[in-house]
Structure formats: structure tokens, C-alpha cells
Amino acid sequence: MAERMIVVGGDAAGMSAASQARRRRDRADLEIVAFERGHFTSYSACGIPYWISGLVPERDQLVARTPDAFRDDFDIDVRMRHEVTAIDLDRREVVARDLDGDREVRVGFDTLVYATGARPVQPEWTRDDVAGVFGVQTLDDGAALLDWLEREPRPRHAVVVGGGYVGVEMAEALVQRGLSVQLVEQAAQPMSTVDPDMGELVAEAMRGTGIGIRTGMEVTGLQERDGRIAAVLTTEGPIPADVVVLGLGVRPNTALGEAAGLPIGPSGGIRVDRRMRVPGVPGVWAAGDCVETLHRVSGMPVHVPLGTHANKQGRVIGINIGGGYATFPGVIGTAVTKVCELEVGRTGLRERDATDAGFEFVTVLAESTNRAGYYPGAQQMTVKLIAERPSGRLLGAQIVGRSEAAKRIDALAVALWNGMTVDEMTALDLGYAPPYAPVWDPVLIAARKAVDALAGTGR
Ligand SMILES: Cc1cc2nc3c(=O)[nH]c(=O)nc-3n(C[C@H](O)[C@H](O)[C@H](O)COP(=O)(O)OP(=O)(O)OC[C@H]3O[C@@H](n4cnc5c(N)ncnc54)[C@H](O)[C@@H]3O)c2cc1C
């Protein structure tokens, strides 16, 4: 009889695991059943801001593989609109509710992949009775927001609450739709994933795009008129709004797993080993936004909810269940985003992470340009490096600039991943031609500056 693999959650992590396992084991050997409570499989939440802005015209362009494609091409039994409500580890079965048929099914498993993603942070002041307030976690959320934006009376004033990457991407999307946008952030700068000095550059540039940046301000409530959002109430007074988008971050969606007895780590995510097995629970695997992972620089467990990790971790599970051997080596915190013309990249530790981890370090800021200064379109770019003292090992890097800035973080990420020192980095053989870089690439200029800073500390 075929072994049965059950997947809970039909997006990046879950369906990567399912399709990878199927590539290695056929139906006669491995039956795969995937439960997804929503309407879509393998969709790109990352693309939602670009769909809302109109850059991506159709919702279906964000769906990489439909349930039918999984059924037809991968022989995976995809059960849509089925929410798993319990996992019984003793009986080795899951209980799922068919949300449309309103009935319950119980299905046994040999292996279980827990891939339920993350849940958005819901502030105390959100209210179900006020229309016009939206999250942007799922394609259904995106569709609801789009419907509101296109319905009469058309909203003109948007407030985005939260200045993380989802908040800034949504602010851009709404500006591009012609709305006036205010972004409210409790901290002193938006983009707390970079250090405050780099976050200030982001805030400055965002102001230049017409987005109102309200930092150091806390939202305390919502004001409605005839059941529709009218204003966001803050510690500094009300801000008029006829649409509100929430981007307050996410937490690992672990409730179902916790109830079943899966171990939770210090970061709040489900604990997994290098092969993405849940320790102490044979046959159970977990991946994606619901798990914690190892930060390769700090050595600490962290929760980094990004699609890039979810896909890789799911693949690792699929290879292992498929009979192969694969491990997930951890993360270094690389991320990129853009808001209008501004690009932001980061990798490794911020200053406060490096301090928390107990490192001694120097930091440098290097100003340069993306192209040779004389070449048309040359634009300012700031690179920040954090290097361990006295070893010179790169601990973290951040970039804020315009075109061709963000993806330069990849060179720094590779250097950091491989434990390079800033000294070694000064000789890196990076590409140079005037349309692409100054003769000393901004990355190399920053490395040289870091070497000087280390020398100045008498290392
Ligand atoms: C607006 C936005 C922009 C983003 N941009 C980027 C980006 O640029 N780069 C990047 O790397 N990442 C980005 N991300 C993050 C990325 O989308 C997530 O990290 C990724 O989707 C995580 O995949 P996952 O499979 O772990 O979880 P999810 O994609 O959340 O999928 C989990 C699935 O499980 C289902 N589910 C949950 N509980 C149950 C249950 N009990 N029963 C059945 N089904 C269940 C959910 O419906 C969901 O479909 C973005 C996210 C958002 C919201």
C-alpha cells in the first residue's frame, strides 16, 4: 500500500514540498493529499502590491500553479477550502473542515508537512464593523482591497499603518493609483529592518515621492461615518482616510501545531532540525513562515517570514520525503524592496543585532554612485557595512539608493555567507563598465572604508 503524505497549507512551502516529493516518488509509492483553506494554491503574496498598483493587471498572473495543475500534472489530491482543525499525533490523522460543504473529514497520514504560514498582527483597535480597512496577506485580501478602491465613492485618502516592507510597498502601490498616502509608523523611521541612519534615508526619499511619513506616532483607533472608515486616530490627532491598509508584520501561525504538541522555539516559530523535521515528532515536518530557523551569523534561532526561505525549505522536505538527503543551512537575513524609485537591500546583522549577539564591530557609511559619475543616469547610493573587530569579518550590510542599488546586496550576501573579511572583499573581481558601476564599485569602496576604520581602531 502507498504511504500517505499530508500537507497542511497549499502555498509556497507546502506545495514545494509536495511537488518535489512527487518528482521523486510516484503515486503507487506515495499518495499526497494537500489541504488548503483558501481559494488558491502556490500564489505569490509578494506580488500583491504590484497587482494593487496596476503594474500586474490580472490576479491570476500571481498564481504559479492552480489546484487543477497540481491534480493533473502532479497527481496530488488537492482539497481546496478545507481547513485542518486538528492534528491527532497518536492516531496519526488530521481533521479537516470543508468550508463550503460544512462537513468534516478525517484522513490518516504516514508523513505530515505543516506549512500554515504566518498570521498578520491584529492591533487591538481594529474593528470588524468599519468598512474600508484591509490586510494584504492573501489574494482574497488583495481582491477585497481592489474592489474597495474601484467602487464609488472612490477613495482618495489612504493611510498605511506600519512602515515595514509590506507597508512601504503598499504605500507605493496606492500612490501609483493616484491616492494621497500617509504612512504611520510607531518607530522613529520606517524600515526597521535596516539601522536608523539608513531608515532615515528611506524616510527622506519617500517624502520626496509625495508619501506622507508620520513616524513616532501610534494609532489608537478608527473613526467611522455610516459604517465606512473616515479617519485613523493617532497619538498626534486624527488623519482623514477613506481606505486603510494594515502592514503591522506577521507572527508564525502555530496554533494548530501547538495544540497537537509540536515544539515551539524561542522566536515563536515551530522548531525544526536541519532536514526540516520537527524534533521528537517522527514523521512530522514543517517549513515556511510558521517555523523558526538558524541565523548563520548570530547563531540564534530567528523567525524570518520570506517566500525565498519558504520555497527552499519546502523543497528540502520534498527531497527528504522523496528518499533523498537535503538540509536547510539557515539564513543570513538578506532582503530587498523598493518604494517608488528608491531601492533598499540588507543582509546579515543590524548594529543592534550585532550588539545583542555580543560582537565588537565597526560601521562605515560609503557614498557612491550606481554608474560612472559621468555616465547618464548616475545616481547616489549609500552602502553601510558592519565588520567585526578585530577580525574584519563582514557581519552585516545595508544599501539605500536608486536604480541598480538593491541587488548589489547579493554580492555582499555571498561575501558574508562565506565568512569573508572586508580586507578580502576589497580585491573582489566585480564587474565594471561605466553604465553599470564606477571603476571602484560602491561595494568595494565601502569595503575599503571599513578596512580603514578597522585600522583606525588599532586592530
Ligand atoms: C504583501 C506581501 C509581500 C511580500 N513580499 C515578499 C517579497 O518580496 N519577498 C519575499 O521573500 N517574501 C515576501 N512576502 C512573504 C511571502 O509571501 C511569504 O514568506 C510566503 O508566502 C510564505 O510561504 P508559506 O507557504 O510559508 O506561507 P503562506 O504563503 O502564508 O501559505 C500558508 C497557507 O496555509 C494555509 N493554511 C493556514 N492554516 C491552514 C489550515 N489550518 N488548514 C488549511 N490551510 C491552512 C493558508 O491559507 C495559506 O494559503 C510577502 C508577503 C506579503 C503578504
Ligand as a Chemical Component Dictionary entry (heavy atoms), coordinates in Angstrom:
data_LIG
# 
_chem_comp.id                   LIG 
_chem_comp.type                 NON-POLYMER 
_chem_comp.pdbx_formal_charge   0 
_chem_comp.three_letter_code    LIG 
# 
loop_
_chem_comp_atom.comp_id 
_chem_comp_atom.atom_id 
_chem_comp_atom.alt_atom_id 
_chem_comp_atom.type_symbol 
_chem_comp_atom.charge 
_chem_comp_atom.model_Cartn_x 
_chem_comp_atom.model_Cartn_y 
_chem_comp_atom.model_Cartn_z 
_chem_comp_atom.pdbx_ordinal 
LIG C1  C1  C 0 2.266  41.810 0.571  1  
LIG C2  C2  C 0 3.382  40.813 0.751  2  
LIG C3  C3  C 0 4.570  40.976 0.050  3  
LIG C4  C4  C 0 5.598  40.054 0.222  4  
LIG N1  N1  N 0 6.768  40.237 -0.477 5  
LIG C5  C5  C 0 7.774  39.346 -0.331 6  
LIG C6  C6  C 0 8.985  39.500 -1.059 7  
LIG O1  O1  O 0 9.136  40.470 -1.840 8  
LIG N2  N2  N 0 9.971  38.574 -0.898 9  
LIG C7  C7  C 0 9.828  37.504 -0.070 10 
LIG O2  O2  O 0 10.749 36.669 0.035  11 
LIG N3  N3  N 0 8.679  37.314 0.628  12 
LIG C8  C8  C 0 7.668  38.203 0.524  13 
LIG N4  N4  N 0 6.494  38.026 1.217  14 
LIG C9  C9  C 0 6.390  36.884 2.148  15 
LIG C10 C10 C 0 5.957  35.613 1.443  16 
LIG O3  O3  O 0 4.760  35.822 0.760  17 
LIG C11 C11 C 0 5.811  34.522 2.485  18 
LIG O4  O4  O 0 7.012  34.386 3.175  19 
LIG C12 C12 C 0 5.442  33.176 1.867  20 
LIG O5  O5  O 0 4.208  33.241 1.234  21 
LIG C13 C13 C 0 5.411  32.104 2.945  22 
LIG O6  O6  O 0 5.004  30.908 2.390  23 
LIG P1  P1  P 0 4.332  29.803 3.300  24 
LIG O7  O7  O 0 3.964  28.681 2.395  25 
LIG O8  O8  O 0 5.184  29.519 4.477  26 
LIG O9  O9  O 0 3.038  30.500 3.928  27 
LIG P2  P2  P 0 1.767  31.128 3.217  28 
LIG O10 O10 O 0 2.111  31.688 1.905  29 
LIG O11 O11 O 0 1.128  32.007 4.215  30 
LIG O12 O12 O 0 0.837  29.861 2.973  31 
LIG C14 C14 C 0 0.263  29.168 4.024  32 
LIG C15 C15 C 0 -1.041 28.605 3.513  33 
LIG O13 O13 O 0 -1.591 27.766 4.521  34 
LIG C16 C16 C 0 -2.995 27.917 4.509  35 
LIG N5  N5  N 0 -3.449 27.476 5.822  36 
LIG C17 C17 C 0 -3.140 28.012 7.026  37 
LIG N6  N6  N 0 -3.705 27.296 8.022  38 
LIG C18 C18 C 0 -4.385 26.302 7.417  39 
LIG C19 C19 C 0 -5.186 25.240 7.921  40 
LIG N7  N7  N 0 -5.389 25.074 9.228  41 
LIG N8  N8  N 0 -5.756 24.403 7.043  42 
LIG C20 C20 C 0 -5.563 24.566 5.701  43 
LIG N9  N9  N 0 -4.831 25.558 5.175  44 
LIG C21 C21 C 0 -4.241 26.410 6.025  45 
LIG C22 C22 C 0 -3.209 29.403 4.229  46 
LIG O14 O14 O 0 -4.480 29.641 3.685  47 
LIG C23 C23 C 0 -2.085 29.695 3.247  48 
LIG O15 O15 O 0 -2.510 29.575 1.894  49 
LIG C24 C24 C 0 5.434  38.937 1.074  50 
LIG C25 C25 C 0 4.227  38.761 1.775  51 
LIG C26 C26 C 0 3.216  39.693 1.621  52 
LIG C27 C27 C 0 1.926  39.490 2.386  53 
# 
loop_
_chem_comp_bond.comp_id 
_chem_comp_bond.atom_id_1 
_chem_comp_bond.atom_id_2 
_chem_comp_bond.value_order 
_chem_comp_bond.pdbx_ordinal 
LIG C1  C2  SING 1  
LIG C2  C3  SING 2  
LIG C2  C26 DOUB 3  
LIG C3  C4  DOUB 4  
LIG C4  N1  SING 5  
LIG C4  C24 SING 6  
LIG N1  C5  DOUB 7  
LIG C5  C6  SING 8  
LIG C5  C8  SING 9  
LIG C6  O1  DOUB 10 
LIG C6  N2  SING 11 
LIG N2  C7  SING 12 
LIG C7  O2  DOUB 13 
LIG C7  N3  SING 14 
LIG N3  C8  DOUB 15 
LIG C8  N4  SING 16 
LIG N4  C9  SING 17 
LIG N4  C24 SING 18 
LIG C9  C10 SING 19 
LIG C10 O3  SING 20 
LIG C10 C11 SING 21 
LIG C11 O4  SING 22 
LIG C11 C12 SING 23 
LIG C12 O5  SING 24 
LIG C12 C13 SING 25 
LIG C13 O6  SING 26 
LIG O6  P1  SING 27 
LIG P1  O7  DOUB 28 
LIG P1  O8  SING 29 
LIG P1  O9  SING 30 
LIG O9  P2  SING 31 
LIG P2  O10 DOUB 32 
LIG P2  O11 SING 33 
LIG P2  O12 SING 34 
LIG O12 C14 SING 35 
LIG C14 C15 SING 36 
LIG C15 O13 SING 37 
LIG C15 C23 SING 38 
LIG O13 C16 SING 39 
LIG C16 N5  SING 40 
LIG C16 C22 SING 41 
LIG N5  C17 SING 42 
LIG N5  C21 SING 43 
LIG C17 N6  DOUB 44 
LIG N6  C18 SING 45 
LIG C18 C19 SING 46 
LIG C18 C21 DOUB 47 
LIG C19 N7  SING 48 
LIG C19 N8  DOUB 49 
LIG N8  C20 SING 50 
LIG C20 N9  DOUB 51 
LIG N9  C21 SING 52 
LIG C22 O14 SING 53 
LIG C22 C23 SING 54 
LIG C23 O15 SING 55 
LIG C24 C25 DOUB 56 
LIG C25 C26 SING 57 
LIG C26 C27 SING 58 
# 
